[in-house]
Amino acid sequence: MMILKKIFFVGIVLFFGCTLAQHCFGQEGKLRFYVGTYTVPSFPGKGIYAAEFDVADGSFSDAKLLYETAFPAFLIRHPKKPLVYAIGEVWDTQKGPVHVFEIEPASGGLRHLQTQTVPGLGPTHLSVCSGKNGESLVVACYGSGNVVALPILPDGTLGGAASSMQPQGSGPNKARQEGPHAHGAYFDGKTVYVPDLGTDKVMLYDIDLKTSTLSPHSQSFVAMPPGSGPRHLDFADGGKRIYVINELDSTVSLLTRNAAGLWEVVQSVSTLPKEVFASPETLAKLNNSTAEIAVHPSGKFVYASNRGHDSVAVFSVEERSGKITLIQTESTRGKTPRHFAIAPGGRWLLAANQDSGSVFAYRIDPESGRLTPVGDGLSVGGAVCILF
């Protein structure tokens, strides 16, 4: 009887493991991924694409257009269900679209389920907030600066906007920080963190998942360096550390909790080589701005993209303190790397170059974290987001 139980358990594990793997893997050794694009003549994408990446040699299949739509600039997967959510970063309406797709198990294609709208201008980022009391989708709207929560219904579609938070303030950069500009939304299981480029703050919100209601957290925000322009972030060390990428001053900041339990900035490091940021003339000519950040699954490395320098910065992490040291800046072999993604397993990084319409692969050294370019890349017009 015990042997039969073990066989049954192993069978169940293998069945569900293979079912989940089908959503990521196509043919053996090939990872499926989606590409979100900008859709204007200068960035000639047409919508959401799919392609396969061969983990053996770093090659790509041709990209296939799955769904034609305007500016699907950021895509995320539901953590438990075969669903993809995509924003439409449109600027001609105060009702920005959010698209819901079901992943087709065999083909990896996307079946459109719904388009819902959010009360905000220029939605740019979104996050699934999932818990035992319910699920919500939180959307950051860059243009209007507000953050919107929508209920996720049992079938994965979205109800209408349930709540919206509108911060106030500005920053010293008059051209970019005239008002709030929410650029990301991240959920750690309890709290929603929103990097606000316009106010130099990371806003903190509580969320009632039963009603999708946002409210100010007990620590309403983390003050970032003036003029830094916080854009995106990633969690590390089981949520005890946060790494924030700052668009306007090309830095990465480490946040930890102080003795009072409040988040604070303990380090900020340039994403550019010393010879670049130490020269005002070179820095001004480069006109660099940062974009994406990701912590390696091992927690030993942090990656950040530079637009202008057109590179991915690699940082090593000091295990005890979490402080980072820049060890490499590797060319993305294209222009304006708005986004990159680390492949499942942590062995590969794919970088999407917006202006040159290309995706390139890099092998990650498991010991040092350094990147090695591999292969000839993939052509996708206006590539701005990668989702495995």
TORKOL-4160 file (C-alpha; in steps of 0.2 Angstrom, whole numbers, padded with zeros to 4 digits, m for minus):
388
<pt num="1" X="0000" Y="0000" Z="0000"/>
<pt num="2" X="0014" Y="0012" Z="0004"/>
<pt num="3" X="0023" Y="0008" Z="m0012"/>
<pt num="4" X="0006" Y="0012" Z="m0022"/>
<pt num="5" X="0004" Y="0028" Z="m0013"/>
<pt num="6" X="0022" Y="0033" Z="m0017"/>
<pt num="7" X="0019" Y="0029" Z="m0036"/>
<pt num="8" X="0003" Y="0039" Z="m0036"/>
<pt num="9" X="0011" Y="0054" Z="m0028"/>
<pt num="10" X="0026" Y="0053" Z="m0040"/>
<pt num="11" X="0013" Y="0052" Z="m0055"/>
<pt num="12" X="0004" Y="0067" Z="m0049"/>
<pt num="13" X="0020" Y="0077" Z="m0047"/>
<pt num="14" X="0026" Y="0072" Z="m0064"/>
<pt num="15" X="0009" Y="0076" Z="m0072"/>
<pt num="16" X="0007" Y="0093" Z="m0065"/>
<pt num="17" X="0026" Y="0097" Z="m0068"/>
<pt num="18" X="0024" Y="0092" Z="m0086"/>
<pt num="19" X="0008" Y="0102" Z="m0088"/>
<pt num="20" X="0016" Y="0118" Z="m0081"/>
<pt num="21" X="0032" Y="0115" Z="m0091"/>
<pt num="22" X="0022" Y="0115" Z="m0107"/>
<pt num="23" X="0018" Y="0133" Z="m0105"/>
<pt num="24" X="0036" Y="0138" Z="m0105"/>
<pt num="25" X="0044" Y="0124" Z="m0116"/>
<pt num="26" X="0040" Y="0120" Z="m0134"/>
<pt num="27" X="0051" Y="0107" Z="m0142"/>
<pt num="28" X="0064" Y="0099" Z="m0130"/>
<pt num="29" X="0077" Y="0112" Z="m0124"/>
<pt num="30" X="0067" Y="0127" Z="m0131"/>
<pt num="31" X="0060" Y="0140" Z="m0121"/>
<pt num="32" X="0044" Y="0149" Z="m0127"/>
<pt num="33" X="0043" Y="0168" Z="m0123"/>
<pt num="34" X="0032" Y="0183" Z="m0128"/>
<pt num="35" X="0038" Y="0200" Z="m0134"/>
<pt num="36" X="0028" Y="0216" Z="m0131"/>
<pt num="37" X="0031" Y="0230" Z="m0143"/>
<pt num="38" X="0029" Y="0248" Z="m0146"/>
<pt num="39" X="0018" Y="0251" Z="m0161"/>
<pt num="40" X="0022" Y="0267" Z="m0171"/>
<pt num="41" X="0031" Y="0269" Z="m0187"/>
<pt num="42" X="0048" Y="0273" Z="m0178"/>
<pt num="43" X="0046" Y="0257" Z="m0168"/>
<pt num="44" X="0036" Y="0246" Z="m0180"/>
<pt num="45" X="0029" Y="0232" Z="m0169"/>
<pt num="46" X="0012" Y="0226" Z="m0172"/>
<pt num="47" X="0007" Y="0219" Z="m0155"/>
<pt num="48" X="0012" Y="0203" Z="m0145"/>
<pt num="49" X="0024" Y="0191" Z="m0153"/>
<pt num="50" X="0030" Y="0173" Z="m0148"/>
<pt num="51" X="0046" Y="0165" Z="m0152"/>
<pt num="52" X="0057" Y="0150" Z="m0145"/>
<pt num="53" X="0074" Y="0151" Z="m0138"/>
<pt num="54" X="0086" Y="0136" Z="m0139"/>
<pt num="55" X="0095" Y="0134" Z="m0122"/>
<pt num="56" X="0108" Y="0123" Z="m0130"/>
<pt num="57" X="0115" Y="0135" Z="m0142"/>
<pt num="58" X="0107" Y="0152" Z="m0139"/>
<pt num="59" X="0097" Y="0153" Z="m0156"/>
<pt num="60" X="0080" Y="0159" Z="m0159"/>
<pt num="61" X="0065" Y="0154" Z="m0170"/>
<pt num="62" X="0057" Y="0167" Z="m0180"/>
<pt num="63" X="0045" Y="0178" Z="m0170"/>
<pt num="64" X="0026" Y="0176" Z="m0174"/>
<pt num="65" X="0013" Y="0189" Z="m0171"/>
<pt num="66" X="0000" Y="0182" Z="m0159"/>
<pt num="67" X="m0011" Y="0197" Z="m0156"/>
<pt num="68" X="m0012" Y="0214" Z="m0164"/>
<pt num="69" X="m0015" Y="0228" Z="m0153"/>
<pt num="70" X="m0008" Y="0245" Z="m0149"/>
<pt num="71" X="0007" Y="0247" Z="m0137"/>
<pt num="72" X="0007" Y="0231" Z="m0127"/>
<pt num="73" X="0022" Y="0238" Z="m0118"/>
<pt num="74" X="0022" Y="0227" Z="m0102"/>
<pt num="75" X="0017" Y="0209" Z="m0100"/>
<pt num="76" X="0015" Y="0198" Z="m0084"/>
<pt num="77" X="0010" Y="0180" Z="m0080"/>
<pt num="78" X="m0003" Y="0175" Z="m0067"/>
<pt num="79" X="0007" Y="0166" Z="m0053"/>
<pt num="80" X="m0005" Y="0151" Z="m0053"/>
<pt num="81" X="m0015" Y="0151" Z="m0068"/>
<pt num="82" X="m0011" Y="0150" Z="m0087"/>
<pt num="83" X="m0015" Y="0168" Z="m0090"/>
<pt num="84" X="m0006" Y="0183" Z="m0097"/>
<pt num="85" X="m0010" Y="0202" Z="m0093"/>
<pt num="86" X="m0004" Y="0216" Z="m0105"/>
<pt num="87" X="m0006" Y="0234" Z="m0103"/>
<pt num="88" X="m0009" Y="0246" Z="m0118"/>
<pt num="89" X="0003" Y="0261" Z="m0115"/>
<pt num="90" X="m0009" Y="0273" Z="m0125"/>
<pt num="91" X="m0008" Y="0292" Z="m0122"/>
<pt num="92" X="m0024" Y="0298" Z="m0131"/>
<pt num="93" X="m0037" Y="0293" Z="m0118"/>
<pt num="94" X="m0039" Y="0293" Z="m0099"/>
<pt num="95" X="m0045" Y="0275" Z="m0100"/>
<pt num="96" X="m0030" Y="0265" Z="m0103"/>
<pt num="97" X="m0033" Y="0246" Z="m0109"/>
<pt num="98" X="m0028" Y="0231" Z="m0100"/>
<pt num="99" X="m0029" Y="0214" Z="m0110"/>
<pt num="100" X="m0032" Y="0197" Z="m0103"/>
<pt num="101" X="m0026" Y="0181" Z="m0112"/>
<pt num="102" X="m0027" Y="0163" Z="m0109"/>
<pt num="103" X="m0011" Y="0153" Z="m0113"/>
<pt num="104" X="m0015" Y="0138" Z="m0125"/>
<pt num="105" X="m0007" Y="0123" Z="m0117"/>
<pt num="106" X="m0001" Y="0114" Z="m0133"/>
<pt num="107" X="0004" Y="0129" Z="m0144"/>
<pt num="108" X="0008" Y="0142" Z="m0131"/>
<pt num="109" X="m0003" Y="0154" Z="m0141"/>
<pt num="110" X="m0013" Y="0167" Z="m0133"/>
<pt num="111" X="m0032" Y="0167" Z="m0133"/>
<pt num="112" X="m0040" Y="0184" Z="m0130"/>
<pt num="113" X="m0052" Y="0184" Z="m0115"/>
<pt num="114" X="m0056" Y="0202" Z="m0112"/>
<pt num="115" X="m0050" Y="0220" Z="m0113"/>
<pt num="116" X="m0054" Y="0230" Z="m0097"/>
<pt num="117" X="m0050" Y="0249" Z="m0095"/>
<pt num="118" X="m0042" Y="0258" Z="m0080"/>
<pt num="119" X="m0045" Y="0277" Z="m0076"/>
<pt num="120" X="m0027" Y="0283" Z="m0080"/>
<pt num="121" X="m0016" Y="0290" Z="m0093"/>
<pt num="122" X="m0002" Y="0280" Z="m0100"/>
<pt num="123" X="m0003" Y="0264" Z="m0091"/>
<pt num="124" X="0015" Y="0257" Z="m0090"/>
<pt num="125" X="0016" Y="0243" Z="m0078"/>
<pt num="126" X="0006" Y="0230" Z="m0068"/>
<pt num="127" X="0006" Y="0217" Z="m0055"/>
<pt num="128" X="m0004" Y="0202" Z="m0049"/>
<pt num="129" X="m0008" Y="0203" Z="m0031"/>
<pt num="130" X="m0014" Y="0186" Z="m0025"/>
<pt num="131" X="m0019" Y="0179" Z="m0008"/>
<pt num="132" X="m0031" Y="0168" Z="0002"/>
<pt num="133" X="m0044" Y="0182" Z="0002"/>
<pt num="134" X="m0044" Y="0186" Z="m0016"/>
<pt num="135" X="m0034" Y="0193" Z="m0031"/>
<pt num="136" X="m0031" Y="0210" Z="m0038"/>
<pt num="137" X="m0022" Y="0217" Z="m0053"/>
<pt num="138" X="m0013" Y="0234" Z="m0049"/>
<pt num="139" X="m0009" Y="0245" Z="m0063"/>
<pt num="140" X="0003" Y="0260" Z="m0063"/>
<pt num="141" X="m0001" Y="0274" Z="m0074"/>
<pt num="142" X="0014" Y="0285" Z="m0079"/>
<pt num="143" X="0005" Y="0299" Z="m0087"/>
<pt num="144" X="m0008" Y="0303" Z="m0074"/>
<pt num="145" X="0003" Y="0297" Z="m0059"/>
<pt num="146" X="m0011" Y="0286" Z="m0051"/>
<pt num="147" X="m0011" Y="0268" Z="m0046"/>
<pt num="148" X="m0027" Y="0258" Z="m0049"/>
<pt num="149" X="m0033" Y="0241" Z="m0042"/>
<pt num="150" X="m0045" Y="0230" Z="m0051"/>
<pt num="151" X="m0052" Y="0213" Z="m0045"/>
<pt num="152" X="m0047" Y="0197" Z="m0053"/>
<pt num="153" X="m0062" Y="0186" Z="m0055"/>
<pt num="154" X="m0062" Y="0167" Z="m0053"/>
<pt num="155" X="m0060" Y="0165" Z="m0072"/>
<pt num="156" X="m0045" Y="0177" Z="m0072"/>
<pt num="157" X="m0054" Y="0191" Z="m0081"/>
<pt num="158" X="m0055" Y="0208" Z="m0073"/>
<pt num="159" X="m0069" Y="0218" Z="m0064"/>
<pt num="160" X="m0070" Y="0237" Z="m0066"/>
<pt num="161" X="m0058" Y="0248" Z="m0056"/>
<pt num="162" X="m0061" Y="0246" Z="m0038"/>
<pt num="163" X="m0049" Y="0259" Z="m0031"/>
<pt num="164" X="m0036" Y="0272" Z="m0036"/>
<pt num="165" X="m0023" Y="0281" Z="m0027"/>
<pt num="166" X="m0016" Y="0298" Z="m0033"/>
<pt num="167" X="0000" Y="0304" Z="m0025"/>
<pt num="168" X="0005" Y="0322" Z="m0025"/>
<pt num="169" X="0022" Y="0331" Z="m0027"/>
<pt num="170" X="0036" Y="0334" Z="m0039"/>
<pt num="171" X="0055" Y="0333" Z="m0040"/>
<pt num="172" X="0070" Y="0344" Z="m0045"/>
<pt num="173" X="0071" Y="0339" Z="m0063"/>
<pt num="174" X="0058" Y="0351" Z="m0070"/>
<pt num="175" X="0058" Y="0342" Z="m0087"/>
<pt num="176" X="0053" Y="0325" Z="m0080"/>
<pt num="177" X="0047" Y="0328" Z="m0062"/>
<pt num="178" X="0034" Y="0341" Z="m0064"/>
<pt num="179" X="0022" Y="0329" Z="m0055"/>
<pt num="180" X="0019" Y="0311" Z="m0050"/>
<pt num="181" X="0024" Y="0298" Z="m0062"/>
<pt num="182" X="0020" Y="0280" Z="m0056"/>
<pt num="183" X="0032" Y="0269" Z="m0066"/>
<pt num="184" X="0029" Y="0252" Z="m0058"/>
<pt num="185" X="0019" Y="0241" Z="m0046"/>
<pt num="186" X="0026" Y="0227" Z="m0036"/>
<pt num="187" X="0018" Y="0215" Z="m0023"/>
<pt num="188" X="0027" Y="0206" Z="m0009"/>
<pt num="189" X="0013" Y="0196" Z="m0003"/>
<pt num="190" X="0007" Y="0210" Z="0009"/>
<pt num="191" X="0011" Y="0227" Z="0002"/>
<pt num="192" X="0011" Y="0236" Z="m0015"/>
<pt num="193" X="0027" Y="0246" Z="m0019"/>
<pt num="194" X="0026" Y="0259" Z="m0032"/>
<pt num="195" X="0042" Y="0268" Z="m0038"/>
<pt num="196" X="0036" Y="0286" Z="m0043"/>
<pt num="197" X="0049" Y="0294" Z="m0055"/>
<pt num="198" X="0041" Y="0311" Z="m0053"/>
<pt num="199" X="0042" Y="0313" Z="m0034"/>
<pt num="200" X="0058" Y="0303" Z="m0030"/>
<pt num="201" X="0048" Y="0291" Z="m0019"/>
<pt num="202" X="0044" Y="0273" Z="m0018"/>
<pt num="203" X="0025" Y="0274" Z="m0012"/>
<pt num="204" X="0019" Y="0260" Z="m0001"/>
<pt num="205" X="0000" Y="0254" Z="m0001"/>
<pt num="206" X="m0010" Y="0241" Z="0009"/>
<pt num="207" X="m0022" Y="0232" Z="m0002"/>
<pt num="208" X="m0038" Y="0223" Z="0003"/>
<pt num="209" X="m0038" Y="0208" Z="m0009"/>
<pt num="210" X="m0056" Y="0205" Z="m0005"/>
<pt num="211" X="m0062" Y="0222" Z="m0011"/>
<pt num="212" X="m0047" Y="0227" Z="m0021"/>
<pt num="213" X="m0046" Y="0243" Z="m0011"/>
<pt num="214" X="m0029" Y="0252" Z="m0009"/>
<pt num="215" X="m0025" Y="0263" Z="0006"/>
<pt num="216" X="m0009" Y="0271" Z="0012"/>
<pt num="217" X="0003" Y="0260" Z="0022"/>
<pt num="218" X="0009" Y="0264" Z="0039"/>
<pt num="219" X="0025" Y="0269" Z="0030"/>
<pt num="220" X="0018" Y="0279" Z="0016"/>
<pt num="221" X="0034" Y="0281" Z="0006"/>
<pt num="222" X="0052" Y="0278" Z="0005"/>
<pt num="223" X="0062" Y="0294" Z="0001"/>
<pt num="224" X="0074" Y="0292" Z="m0013"/>
<pt num="225" X="0089" Y="0303" Z="m0018"/>
<pt num="226" X="0083" Y="0319" Z="m0025"/>
<pt num="227" X="0082" Y="0319" Z="m0044"/>
<pt num="228" X="0085" Y="0300" Z="m0045"/>
<pt num="229" X="0069" Y="0296" Z="m0053"/>
<pt num="230" X="0065" Y="0278" Z="m0046"/>
<pt num="231" X="0058" Y="0268" Z="m0060"/>
<pt num="232" X="0057" Y="0249" Z="m0056"/>
<pt num="233" X="0062" Y="0237" Z="m0042"/>
<pt num="234" X="0065" Y="0219" Z="m0037"/>
<pt num="235" X="0065" Y="0210" Z="m0020"/>
<pt num="236" X="0079" Y="0200" Z="m0013"/>
<pt num="237" X="0083" Y="0189" Z="0002"/>
<pt num="238" X="0065" Y="0184" Z="0005"/>
<pt num="239" X="0059" Y="0202" Z="0004"/>
<pt num="240" X="0072" Y="0209" Z="0017"/>
<pt num="241" X="0080" Y="0219" Z="0003"/>
<pt num="242" X="0074" Y="0229" Z="m0011"/>
<pt num="243" X="0084" Y="0235" Z="m0026"/>
<pt num="244" X="0077" Y="0250" Z="m0035"/>
<pt num="245" X="0083" Y="0256" Z="m0052"/>
<pt num="246" X="0083" Y="0275" Z="m0054"/>
<pt num="247" X="0080" Y="0281" Z="m0072"/>
<pt num="248" X="0086" Y="0299" Z="m0071"/>
<pt num="249" X="0103" Y="0298" Z="m0062"/>
<pt num="250" X="0108" Y="0280" Z="m0068"/>
<pt num="251" X="0109" Y="0272" Z="m0051"/>
<pt num="252" X="0103" Y="0257" Z="m0042"/>
<pt num="253" X="0098" Y="0259" Z="m0024"/>
<pt num="254" X="0098" Y="0246" Z="m0010"/>
<pt num="255" X="0084" Y="0248" Z="0003"/>
<pt num="256" X="0084" Y="0239" Z="0019"/>
<pt num="257" X="0074" Y="0241" Z="0035"/>
<pt num="258" X="0081" Y="0251" Z="0050"/>
<pt num="259" X="0080" Y="0247" Z="0068"/>
<pt num="260" X="0062" Y="0255" Z="0068"/>
<pt num="261" X="0057" Y="0243" Z="0055"/>
<pt num="262" X="0056" Y="0257" Z="0041"/>
<pt num="263" X="0063" Y="0255" Z="0024"/>
<pt num="264" X="0077" Y="0267" Z="0020"/>
<pt num="265" X="0091" Y="0269" Z="0007"/>
<pt num="266" X="0108" Y="0262" Z="0012"/>
<pt num="267" X="0117" Y="0263" Z="m0004"/>
<pt num="268" X="0116" Y="0270" Z="m0022"/>
<pt num="269" X="0128" Y="0264" Z="m0035"/>
<pt num="270" X="0130" Y="0270" Z="m0053"/>
<pt num="271" X="0126" Y="0258" Z="m0067"/>
<pt num="272" X="0139" Y="0265" Z="m0078"/>
<pt num="273" X="0158" Y="0262" Z="m0079"/>
<pt num="274" X="0169" Y="0274" Z="m0068"/>
<pt num="275" X="0177" Y="0282" Z="m0084"/>
<pt num="276" X="0159" Y="0287" Z="m0090"/>
<pt num="277" X="0151" Y="0294" Z="m0074"/>
<pt num="278" X="0167" Y="0302" Z="m0068"/>
<pt num="279" X="0167" Y="0313" Z="m0084"/>
<pt num="280" X="0153" Y="0326" Z="m0085"/>
<pt num="281" X="0156" Y="0329" Z="m0103"/>
<pt num="282" X="0155" Y="0310" Z="m0108"/>
<pt num="283" X="0140" Y="0308" Z="m0096"/>
<pt num="284" X="0131" Y="0323" Z="m0104"/>
<pt num="285" X="0135" Y="0317" Z="m0122"/>
<pt num="286" X="0129" Y="0299" Z="m0118"/>
<pt num="287" X="0112" Y="0306" Z="m0111"/>
<pt num="288" X="0110" Y="0289" Z="m0102"/>
<pt num="289" X="0094" Y="0283" Z="m0093"/>
<pt num="290" X="0091" Y="0266" Z="m0085"/>
<pt num="291" X="0076" Y="0255" Z="m0087"/>
<pt num="292" X="0074" Y="0237" Z="m0080"/>
<pt num="293" X="0081" Y="0228" Z="m0065"/>
<pt num="294" X="0081" Y="0210" Z="m0060"/>
<pt num="295" X="0089" Y="0200" Z="m0046"/>
<pt num="296" X="0096" Y="0183" Z="m0051"/>
<pt num="297" X="0087" Y="0168" Z="m0044"/>
<pt num="298" X="0102" Y="0164" Z="m0033"/>
<pt num="299" X="0102" Y="0181" Z="m0025"/>
<pt num="300" X="0121" Y="0183" Z="m0029"/>
<pt num="301" X="0119" Y="0196" Z="m0043"/>
<pt num="302" X="0109" Y="0211" Z="m0049"/>
<pt num="303" X="0106" Y="0216" Z="m0067"/>
<pt num="304" X="0101" Y="0233" Z="m0074"/>
<pt num="305" X="0099" Y="0240" Z="m0091"/>
<pt num="306" X="0107" Y="0257" Z="m0098"/>
<pt num="307" X="0098" Y="0266" Z="m0112"/>
<pt num="308" X="0111" Y="0277" Z="m0120"/>
<pt num="309" X="0126" Y="0267" Z="m0115"/>
<pt num="310" X="0116" Y="0252" Z="m0122"/>
<pt num="311" X="0122" Y="0239" Z="m0110"/>
<pt num="312" X="0117" Y="0228" Z="m0096"/>
<pt num="313" X="0126" Y="0232" Z="m0079"/>
<pt num="314" X="0130" Y="0217" Z="m0069"/>
<pt num="315" X="0132" Y="0219" Z="m0050"/>
<pt num="316" X="0139" Y="0206" Z="m0037"/>
<pt num="317" X="0130" Y="0206" Z="m0021"/>
<pt num="318" X="0139" Y="0205" Z="m0004"/>
<pt num="319" X="0130" Y="0191" Z="0005"/>
<pt num="320" X="0129" Y="0198" Z="0022"/>
<pt num="321" X="0124" Y="0216" Z="0019"/>
<pt num="322" X="0116" Y="0215" Z="0002"/>
<pt num="323" X="0127" Y="0229" Z="m0004"/>
<pt num="324" X="0132" Y="0229" Z="m0023"/>
<pt num="325" X="0148" Y="0231" Z="m0033"/>
<pt num="326" X="0148" Y="0234" Z="m0052"/>
<pt num="327" X="0158" Y="0221" Z="m0061"/>
<pt num="328" X="0153" Y="0222" Z="m0079"/>
<pt num="329" X="0144" Y="0232" Z="m0092"/>
<pt num="330" X="0140" Y="0221" Z="m0107"/>
<pt num="331" X="0134" Y="0229" Z="m0123"/>
<pt num="332" X="0116" Y="0224" Z="m0128"/>
<pt num="333" X="0121" Y="0224" Z="m0147"/>
<pt num="334" X="0107" Y="0236" Z="m0151"/>
<pt num="335" X="0099" Y="0253" Z="m0146"/>
<pt num="336" X="0089" Y="0257" Z="m0130"/>
<pt num="337" X="0087" Y="0241" Z="m0120"/>
<pt num="338" X="0071" Y="0245" Z="m0112"/>
<pt num="339" X="0068" Y="0228" Z="m0104"/>
<pt num="340" X="0077" Y="0211" Z="m0101"/>
<pt num="341" X="0072" Y="0195" Z="m0093"/>
<pt num="342" X="0081" Y="0181" Z="m0085"/>
<pt num="343" X="0076" Y="0164" Z="m0092"/>
<pt num="344" X="0069" Y="0150" Z="m0080"/>
<pt num="345" X="0084" Y="0141" Z="m0072"/>
<pt num="346" X="0095" Y="0157" Z="m0072"/>
<pt num="347" X="0107" Y="0152" Z="m0085"/>
<pt num="348" X="0102" Y="0165" Z="m0099"/>
<pt num="349" X="0097" Y="0183" Z="m0100"/>
<pt num="350" X="0088" Y="0190" Z="m0115"/>
<pt num="351" X="0089" Y="0209" Z="m0119"/>
<pt num="352" X="0076" Y="0218" Z="m0129"/>
<pt num="353" X="0082" Y="0233" Z="m0139"/>
<pt num="354" X="0068" Y="0246" Z="m0142"/>
<pt num="355" X="0075" Y="0257" Z="m0155"/>
<pt num="356" X="0084" Y="0244" Z="m0165"/>
<pt num="357" X="0070" Y="0231" Z="m0164"/>
<pt num="358" X="0081" Y="0216" Z="m0158"/>
<pt num="359" X="0082" Y="0203" Z="m0145"/>
<pt num="360" X="0099" Y="0196" Z="m0140"/>
<pt num="361" X="0104" Y="0182" Z="m0129"/>
<pt num="362" X="0118" Y="0181" Z="m0115"/>
<pt num="363" X="0124" Y="0166" Z="m0106"/>
<pt num="364" X="0125" Y="0169" Z="m0087"/>
<pt num="365" X="0141" Y="0163" Z="m0078"/>
<pt num="366" X="0134" Y="0154" Z="m0062"/>
<pt num="367" X="0150" Y="0158" Z="m0052"/>
<pt num="368" X="0153" Y="0176" Z="m0057"/>
<pt num="369" X="0136" Y="0182" Z="m0064"/>
<pt num="370" X="0145" Y="0189" Z="m0079"/>
<pt num="371" X="0137" Y="0189" Z="m0096"/>
<pt num="372" X="0143" Y="0182" Z="m0112"/>
<pt num="373" X="0135" Y="0186" Z="m0129"/>
<pt num="374" X="0129" Y="0171" Z="m0139"/>
<pt num="375" X="0121" Y="0169" Z="m0156"/>
<pt num="376" X="0114" Y="0181" Z="m0169"/>
<pt num="377" X="0098" Y="0187" Z="m0160"/>
<pt num="378" X="0080" Y="0190" Z="m0165"/>
<pt num="379" X="0072" Y="0204" Z="m0175"/>
<pt num="380" X="0056" Y="0211" Z="m0168"/>
<pt num="381" X="0051" Y="0229" Z="m0172"/>
<pt num="382" X="0049" Y="0240" Z="m0156"/>
<pt num="383" X="0053" Y="0226" Z="m0144"/>
<pt num="384" X="0051" Y="0233" Z="m0126"/>
<pt num="385" X="0046" Y="0218" Z="m0115"/>
<pt num="386" X="0050" Y="0199" Z="m0114"/>
<pt num="387" X="0040" Y="0187" Z="m0104"/>
<pt num="388" X="0044" Y="0168" Z="m0102"/>
